[in-house]
């Protein structure tokens, strides 16, 4: 008996999520200043493995719009950290999203409560040696397929674009609040590089210096492209792409007519590609000998195969202002942060429960003053995708469109369009043989035997039970189906 083994390279890929809460205090310059709204963004600056823990460290940036004699924006930054535990060493990439941002006045300060979702992409090596063939015995083989990490590659990109307002928009006096996010439209893997393109979705709330329209909001898409050097990457690989808009500025400038109708945007984004590759091997999962009893050591291998699906989903929600707030004449701007609270896969799709935190800035009916309110809405979206009830699905949402329309003096409708990225993992397992040892000889049997197949029988189990090779069974019973035996079939065996 000759046994051949080979190394089956396999990685376990997990996307783990932690939730973090921070409270930031922003001192007000003047006690007479009123708070209109706040915005927050987050980025991960480092990800370190400490023993069995993985620690992501980054910063949260908060902007608060206040109104006194003029509109102004106050800024503050605060560090954060988030930790997960792993059973063994892993390669990890982390990124953060703000899922809620709420502001209130407390004495002479603005207190901002921020909630973060920190996601860890963890790749753990679960490779092992398997038996691929053995001579002199009967074996059952199975093709094993799993993902293996090629590498994690990063590239910084500058986005320098101008947004020119149309003539119906009021001129810009001061940029108050900038909300950037990014979506990827196309990813192409070539030899040793990852090419991607997409848009930075930019929303800017600015003051106009107009008595009747003191604040308004403009949104636009800024195209970007990136080429990420990625040694060893193949066009057939799979890429998980994450984009972080790190920093930059948006400043007003004049157009050719001397009007302040241009926003000069200078943004820095970090593009990260986590590349995996399908790896297959044919391994022995069961064996027997017609001459000796075999002692087989089996081990269960957990396999995972990752696939990606992109969709676009529209959502409409109705917000109602608090009763104590004055009536709405016109909505000037809206901001939203969305958290995924539950993901439930089913055959052919996934149900995603979401919680969005909104902040609406509006002009008060009758007085023309500015006011703002927070609102939280929970809703559910259903996304068609190739998954099943046993699938593990990770969903990432990016807001591609956010619009507000006034319904009445107390209500407004919010329309959102999400770009949804789904990463679907269908876990499976296989019992593979790690070692084979010959035991005592089989008791010799001579003669012709008739065997009636039972439920669950196949040629391998029948041959193992009777001590006959599969080829010998088929030689005497050519009418049998090699792949599937019918219950009650008569099998003639001669030894």
N, C-alpha and C positions, 0 to 999 in steps of 0.2 A: 504494500500500500504506500503510494507516494502522495504527499499532501503539499499543495501550493498555497501560499498566503500572499496577501497584498494589503497595502495600507489604504483604508477608505477615509479620505479627507472629508470631514463634515463639520459644519458649524451650526450652533443653535442661535437663532436670531430672535431677540425679544425687544419690544418697545415698551418701556416701563415709564409710568407717569407719577410724579409727585406734585402735591399742591402746597404752595407757600403763601403766607399772608404777611404783609408789611404795613406799617403805619408811618407815614411821613408827615412832619409838621413844617409848614411854610410860614414864616413870620410875614405879616402884612406890613407894608410901608406906612399905611395910614389907617387909623381905626375907622375912618369913614368909607374905606373901600368896601365894596360889595363883591361877593364871589359869584361869577357866572358859570364856570365849568372847569374841569380838569382833564388832563390827558396823561397817559403813561405809556412807556415802552420799556422793554427789557432785552438784555442780551447776555449770553454766557461768554465769559472771557477765558475760562480755563476749566479743564475737567481732569481731575487727578484720581488715581487709584491708590488707596491707602489700606493695606492688608486686604480685607474682604469687603471694604466699603469703597464706593465711588462718590466723589464729592465734586459737584459743579459749583463754580463761583462766577458771579457776574454782577451787573448793576442794573438798577431801575432808575429811569429818568422821568421826572414828573414836571408837568407844566400846569400852572393855574392862571386862568384869565380872571382879572379883577377889573372893576369899574370904579373910578373915582372921578376926578376932574377929566381924566382921559382913560382910555382902555390901556391895560398893561398886562404883561405876562411875567409871572414869577417862576423861577426854575429851581429845582433841587434834585440831587442824586443821592442814592443810597445803595450800598453793597448788599448782596444777598448770597446765601449758599443753600444747597439742597443735597441730601445724601440718600443713597440707596445701598442695600446690601446684596452681594452676590455670593453664590456658593463657591465659585472658583474664579480664577483670573479670566479677564475678558478684555476685548477692545471696545471702547465706549466713546460715543459722540453724544453731546447734550446740546439742547437749545431750549429757549424759554419763550412763552407767550403770555401777555397780560390778558386775563379773563374777566377782570372786574376792576373798575376804578370809580370810587365815589368820594365826593368832597363835601365837607361841612365846615362851618365856622365855629371856632372854639376860642372865645376871648378875642385876642388880637392876632390870631393865627388861623390859617387854613389847614385843616387836618384831612389828609388824603389816605383812604384805605385802599390798598392795592392787593389783588389776588393774582397769583402766577400759576401757570401750568408748566412744569419743567419736564421735558421728555428726554429719556435716555435710550439711545439705540445701542443695545448690548449684543456683542457677538462673542459667543463662547465656543472654544474648540472642543468638540466631542469626537474627534477622530479615533479610530481604532483599527487593529489588524483583523482581517476576516479571511476565511478559507474560500478561495475562488475555484479550486478544483481538487479532485482526489481520484486516483486510479485504483482499480481493483475493487471498488465498492459502488453501490447504487446511491446517487445523490439527487436531492431536489435543490434547484437554484432559483434565485429571485433577483430581479434587477432592483437595486437600491438607489434611490435618488434623494439628494439633499443639497442644501446650499452651502457654499464655502466662501469666506470673505476674500476678496481680491485686495481691497484696501479702502481707506478713507482719505479723500483728497479735497483740498480747499484752495480757493482762489478769491482774492479781493478784487472788486470791480468798482470803478467810479462811474456814476451816472450824472452827466452834465447836460441838462436840457432846459429850455425856456418854455414856460406856459404863457401863451398870450390870450388875454381875456377878450371876449367879443364885445362889441360896442354897447351891448345892452347891460353888461356888468358894470357896476360902479368902479371908479378908480381905487387903487390900493393906497391906503395911508400907512398901515402897519400890519405885518403878519403876526397873528396872535397865537395860533395853534396849528401845528403841522402833524398830520397823522399818516405816516407811510406804511405800506405793506407791500408784499411782492408775491407774484404768481408766476409759475413757469408754464409756458405754453408748449415748448418742444424740447425734447432731449434726444440727442443722437450720440451714440458711442462709436468711436473709431479706434483704430489701433493706437494705444497709449494716450488717449485724450477723451474728455467728455465735453461735448459742445451743447450748450443750452441757450435758450432765448425766452424772454418773458416780458413782463411789465411791472414797474413799480406803480402801485395804486396810491396816488397822492391826494389827500384831502387837506385843504388849507382854509382856515377860518381867519378872516382879516377884517380890520376896521376900515371904514370908508370915509370918515369925516363928513358924512351926510346926515342931516337932521332927521330925514325920514327913513333912512336905511343905514344905521350906524355900523352894523356888522353884517357880513354875508359870507357865504361859503362857496368855494369852487373845488371841483374834483377833476382829475385828469389821469391819463395813463402815460407813463414815461417808459419807452421801450429800452431794454438792455439785452446784451448778449455776453456770453463768457465762454472761454475755452480753458478748461481745467486740465492741466497736465496730469496724466494718470498712467504711470508705467505699468504695463502688464494687462491693461484693460482690453477686452475683446468686444466686437460689435454685438455679439449675442448675449452679453452679460446684462444683469438687471441693476438699475441705479435707483437709490433712494436719495432724493434731492431736498435739501433744506436751504432756505434763504433767510438771512438776517440782515435787516436794514440797520446798520450800526450807528451812524452819525451823519452829520452834514447840515447844510443850511438851505433855507429858502428866503430869498430877499427880493423886495420889489425893485423894479427898475423901469425906466421910461422906454416907450416905443419910439418909432421914427417921428411920430407926430408930437413928441414931448409929453405924452400922457402916461401916467403911472398905471399901465395895464399889462405889465409883464412880470412874471414870477421867475426869477433866475434860480434854478435848482441845482445844487451840488451835493450829491448823496453818495455815501460809501456803503456798499453791500458786500456781504461775505457769502459765497456760494460753496456749499459742501456736498460732495457726492460720496455716498456709501455704496460701494460696488460689490455685488455678490455674483456667483457663478454656479450654474447647475453642475453637479458632479454625480456621475453614475458608476456603478460597479455591479458585476454579477457575483453574488455570494452564495455559498452553500448554506441552506437553512435546515436541512435534515439529511440523514444518511443511514444506510444499513449495509450489512455484508451478508452474503448467502453462506459463508463458511464460519464466521465468527460473530459473537455478540460484540457490539460496539459500545464504548462509553463516550458519549458526546457531551461536551460542556457547552451549554447554550447561554447566550446573553441577549437581553432585549435592547435593541437600539431605537432611540427616539429620532425620527426623521422629520424634517420640516422643509417645505417648499414654498417660496414667497412669490406672489404675483402682484402686479400693480394695476389699478383701475382709476381713471380720472373722470369726474362728472361735474356738471354744473347744476346747482339747485337754487330755486327762487323761493323766498319766504316773504310773507306779508303779515305784519302784526299791527295792532291798534294800541296806541298809548294814550292814557288819560292823565292829565295833570292832577296833582293833589288839589283837594277842595280849597285849601287855604291860599293857593296861588292865584294871582289875577288872571283874567281871561286872555286867550291868545289872539293876537291880530294877524301875525305872520311868523312862520318858523324861519329863523335865520340860519341855523346850523344844527347838525345832529352828529353824535359820536356813538360808537357801539363797540363793545367787547363781548366775545362769545366764548362760552365754555361748553365742552361736551361732557354731559353728566352720565350718560349710559349708552352703550352700543350693543345692539341685539341682532346678531346675524340670523337669517332664515334662508330657506332654499330660494336662490335667485335674487337676494337683496339683503339690505341691512337697515334696521331702524335705529335712528340716531336721535337721542333726546338732548336738547340744547337749552342753555340758559344764557340769555343776552342781557347785558347791563347797558342801558342807553342814557345819554345825557342830551337834553334838548334845550337849545338857546332860542328865545323868541322875543318878539316885540309885543309889549303889553297893549291890549286893546284900549283905546281912549286916551291913554297918557303918552304913548310912544316910548316909554321906558323899556329897559332891557331886563329880562328875567330868565331863569333856567331851572330845570327840575330833572331829577333822576327817576328812572323807571326800570323795573326788572320784569322780563317776560320769559316764560318757559314754553317750549313748543317741541314738536317732533317732526322730523323729516325722514322720508323713506327713499333710499337710493338703490337703484337696480345695479347689481354687480354679480359676477360669477362666484358665489359662495354658497355654503350650506350651513345647516344648524351646528355642525361640528367645527366650522372654520373659526379661526381667531382673526378678527378684523380691527385694524388700527385706522382711525379716521382723522384727517387733518383738514381743517376748514380755513380758508382765507377769504375775507370779504372783498369781492370785486366791485360791488356797487352798493351804495347806501343813499337812499333818497327819502325825503319826508314831504308829505302833503297834508295840508290842513283840512280837517273834516268839519270841525266846529270850534267854538271858542274854548272848548275843554278837551278836544281830542285831535290827534293827528295820526296818519297812517305812515308806517315805515316799510319801505320795500328794500329787501336785501337780496343780493345775488352772491352765492358762495361758490368758490372753486373748491371742490372736494377731491382730495387725494386719499385713496383707500389702498392699504397694504394688507393683502389677504394671505394668511398662512393656514395651510391644511395639514395639521399634524398627523403623522402615522407612525407605526412602529413595526419592527420586524425582529423575529428571533433568529439570530445568526449563530452558527457554530464556531466557537473559539478554538476548540481542540478535539481531536478524535484519537481514542486509544482502543486497540484491539483487546477484547476480553476472551472468555473461554469459547471453545469451539461449539457450534450448534450441534444438537443431537441429530444424528443422521436420520433421514426419513426416505423411504424408498416406496415407489408406487405411483399410481395415478390418483389425483385428488379432485373432487368437485367442490367449488366454493360458491356460495350464494351471496352476492353483494348486499351489504347492509347500509343504512343511512349514513352518509359522511365518508363512505369508502372512496378511495381513488387507487390507481394502479400502484402507487408507492406504498400505501398502507397495506394493501393486499400482499404485495411482494414481500414487504418486511415481515408480515405475520407468518407467511408460509415459507420464507427463506428462498425465494425464487427471484431471478432478475426480471426486470420489467420487459426486456426484449424477449425473454423466454415465454412470458405470459402472452405477449402480442403474437409470437410465432404460432402458438397453439390456438389463439383466439383472435384471428384477424378482424373479426367483426366489431371488436371493442373500440370505443372512442378513447383515444389517448388522454384527452383533456377532461372528459367527464364520464363517469360510470352511472348507468341507470340502476336504481334500486331493484333488487331481485334478479339481476343478470347472473347467468351461469358461467363460471370461469373454470376451465379445465387446466389443471396443473400436473406436471409430471416431474418427479425427482428421482 
